[in-house]
Amino acid sequence: MSDELSRNWVETWDRAGPELEAIKRRTLEAMTDADVRDHVNDLFAGWYPTDLPASVDSGLVEQQRWFAKAHPRA
């Protein structure tokens, strides 16, 4: 990318960034509780590999085991 093209790109985002942030803020402020629940449900209903093993726990015990192994001994 040339210097001029890079400069133009940065200038464009300098102008667009604040406006895009304002649009994002207005959109978030206008969300209802139902909208938020729908978005959260969409996040957790995403695509997952079908060959994942069934889990009967949250994984916190395994996580703590890994943390204990990684923690330096005093």
Backbone as CSV, one residue per row, in Angstrom:
resi,resn,N_x,N_y,N_z,CA_x,CA_y,CA_z,C_x,C_y,C_z
1,MET,0.854,-1.168,0.000,0.000,0.000,0.000,0.907,1.240,0.000
2,SER,0.604,2.173,-0.861,1.425,3.385,-0.954,1.189,4.278,0.267
3,ASP,2.117,5.195,0.486,1.988,6.119,1.612,0.726,6.966,1.495
4,GLU,0.438,7.426,0.288,-0.752,8.262,0.089,-2.022,7.466,0.354
5,LEU,-2.058,6.231,-0.132,-3.222,5.387,0.088,-3.388,5.083,1.583
6,SER,-2.284,4.823,2.254,-2.326,4.572,3.698,-2.836,5.799,4.442
7,ARG,-2.352,6.967,4.064,-2.782,8.211,4.704,-4.274,8.433,4.495
8,ASN,-4.746,8.204,3.267,-6.174,8.363,2.975,-7.010,7.385,3.793
9,TRP,-6.522,6.169,3.917,-7.241,5.141,4.676,-7.364,5.573,6.142
10,VAL,-6.271,6.045,6.726,-6.281,6.484,8.126,-7.197,7.689,8.302
11,GLU,-7.129,8.643,7.390,-7.984,9.824,7.486,-9.452,9.449,7.393
12,THR,-9.767,8.509,6.515,-11.154,8.056,6.379,-11.652,7.453,7.681
13,TRP,-10.840,6.600,8.299,-11.253,5.975,9.555,-11.263,6.976,10.703
14,ASP,-10.407,7.988,10.658,-10.445,9.050,11.674,-11.779,9.787,11.639
15,ARG,-12.304,9.984,10.427,-13.599,10.654,10.299,-14.746,9.702,10.602
16,ALA,-14.648,8.472,10.129,-15.755,7.529,10.261,-15.849,6.933,11.664
17,GLY,-14.715,6.771,12.340,-14.703,6.107,13.638,-15.660,6.695,14.652
18,PRO,-15.603,8.004,14.921,-16.511,8.587,15.905,-17.988,8.429,15.524
19,GLU,-18.287,8.562,14.250,-19.684,8.402,13.820,-20.140,6.959,13.999
20,LEU,-19.278,6.002,13.653,-19.636,4.597,13.834,-19.830,4.268,15.313
21,GLU,-18.988,4.838,16.179,-19.149,4.636,17.623,-20.474,5.213,18.106
22,ALA,-20.861,6.373,17.584,-22.131,6.993,17.968,-23.307,6.124,17.525
23,ILE,-23.225,5.570,16.324,-24.286,4.674,15.840,-24.361,3.437,16.729
24,LYS,-23.217,2.874,17.061,-23.181,1.692,17.929,-23.800,2.010,19.278
25,ARG,-23.439,3.161,19.871,-23.974,3.549,21.174,-25.486,3.716,21.110
26,ARG,-25.989,4.394,20.081,-27.438,4.594,19.948,-28.155,3.264,19.778
27,THR,-27.563,2.356,19.005,-28.167,1.040,18.791,-28.238,0.268,20.098
28,LEU,-27.157,0.276,20.866,-27.150,-0.440,22.141,-28.117,0.180,23.138
29,GLU,-28.185,1.508,23.173,-29.100,2.179,24.091,-30.554,1.902,23.753
30,ALA,-30.850,1.657,22.484,-32.226,1.422,22.048,-32.670,-0.026,22.245
31,MET,-31.732,-0.908,22.607,-32.089,-2.324,22.751,-33.000,-2.539,23.956
32,THR,-33.991,-3.374,23.751,-34.866,-3.768,24.851,-34.289,-5.015,25.520
33,ASP,-34.855,-5.378,26.665,-34.418,-6.609,27.330,-34.610,-7.818,26.417
34,ALA,-35.705,-7.819,25.673,-35.968,-8.939,24.762,-34.900,-8.991,23.662
35,ASP,-34.491,-7.829,23.162,-33.425,-7.790,22.150,-32.132,-8.385,22.700
36,VAL,-31.803,-8.002,23.934,-30.575,-8.507,24.557,-30.659,-10.023,24.724
37,ARG,-31.786,-10.518,25.215,-31.950,-11.975,25.368,-31.806,-12.688,24.032
38,ASP,-32.378,-12.125,22.978,-32.266,-12.731,21.652,-30.810,-12.790,21.196
39,HIS,-30.066,-11.727,21.424,-28.652,-11.705,21.022,-27.839,-12.718,21.824
40,VAL,-28.101,-12.804,23.119,-27.385,-13.777,23.944,-27.722,-15.196,23.487
41,ASN,-28.981,-15.451,23.221,-29.373,-16.776,22.725,-28.684,-17.089,21.402
42,ASP,-28.594,-16.104,20.524,-27.898,-16.311,19.248,-26.430,-16.656,19.464
43,LEU,-25.797,-15.992,20.440,-24.387,-16.279,20.722,-24.183,-17.719,21.164
44,PHE,-25.085,-18.211,22.012,-24.921,-19.552,22.560,-25.530,-20.638,21.680
45,ALA,-26.262,-20.243,20.655,-26.866,-21.221,19.759,-26.070,-21.339,18.470
46,GLY,-24.827,-20.889,18.519,-23.993,-20.918,17.329,-23.611,-22.322,16.919
47,TRP,-22.811,-22.403,15.878,-22.373,-23.679,15.352,-21.300,-24.259,16.253
48,TYR,-21.449,-25.544,16.554,-20.450,-26.270,17.321,-20.157,-27.576,16.611
49,PRO,-18.936,-28.070,16.730,-18.628,-29.356,16.093,-19.534,-30.452,16.643
50,THR,-19.949,-31.341,15.775,-20.854,-32.411,16.197,-20.129,-33.535,16.916
51,ASP,-18.810,-33.586,16.818,-18.087,-34.698,17.430,-17.514,-34.342,18.811
52,LEU,-18.006,-33.272,19.436,-17.559,-32.949,20.782,-18.078,-33.994,21.765
53,PRO,-17.235,-34.442,22.697,-17.724,-35.401,23.681,-18.723,-34.736,24.621
54,ALA,-19.683,-35.503,25.097,-20.670,-34.983,26.033,-19.967,-34.622,27.334
55,SER,-20.336,-33.496,27.907,-19.723,-33.049,29.142,-20.736,-33.120,30.269
56,VAL,-20.331,-33.698,31.395,-21.238,-33.807,32.532,-20.887,-32.803,33.624
57,ASP,-19.838,-32.011,33.403,-19.469,-30.989,34.378,-19.097,-29.705,33.661
58,SER,-18.808,-28.669,34.422,-18.514,-27.364,33.838,-17.075,-27.230,33.375
59,GLY,-16.201,-28.131,33.829,-14.797,-28.046,33.470,-13.970,-27.235,34.449
60,LEU,-14.608,-26.689,35.489,-13.875,-25.858,36.435,-12.840,-26.664,37.218
61,VAL,-13.152,-27.905,37.565,-12.196,-28.729,38.302,-10.959,-28.969,37.440
62,GLU,-11.170,-29.292,36.179,-10.044,-29.497,35.263,-9.242,-28.204,35.094
63,GLN,-9.936,-27.076,34.993,-9.257,-25.788,34.863,-8.374,-25.528,36.082
64,GLN,-8.893,-25.788,37.272,-8.110,-25.573,38.492,-6.901,-26.506,38.538
65,ARG,-7.056,-27.714,38.032,-5.941,-28.658,37.970,-4.826,-28.086,37.086
66,TRP,-5.200,-27.511,35.930,-4.210,-26.910,35.038,-3.543,-25.698,35.692
67,PHE,-4.345,-24.878,36.380,-3.775,-23.721,37.063,-2.783,-24.156,38.134
68,ALA,-3.122,-25.187,38.873,-2.228,-25.679,39.922,-0.925,-26.166,39.335
69,LYS,-0.977,-26.838,38.193,0.249,-27.310,37.547,1.114,-26.150,37.054
70,ALA,0.470,-25.084,36.606,1.187,-23.955,36.026,1.735,-23.006,37.100
71,HIS,1.170,-23.044,38.298,1.590,-22.118,39.350,2.957,-22.510,39.884
72,PRO,3.862,-21.534,39.937,5.200,-21.847,40.455,5.126,-22.193,41.942
73,ARG,5.851,-23.202,42.311,5.882,-23.639,43.715,6.815,-22.729,44.511
74,ALA,6.424,-22.392,45.720,7.261,-21.521,46.574,8.192,-22.368,47.429
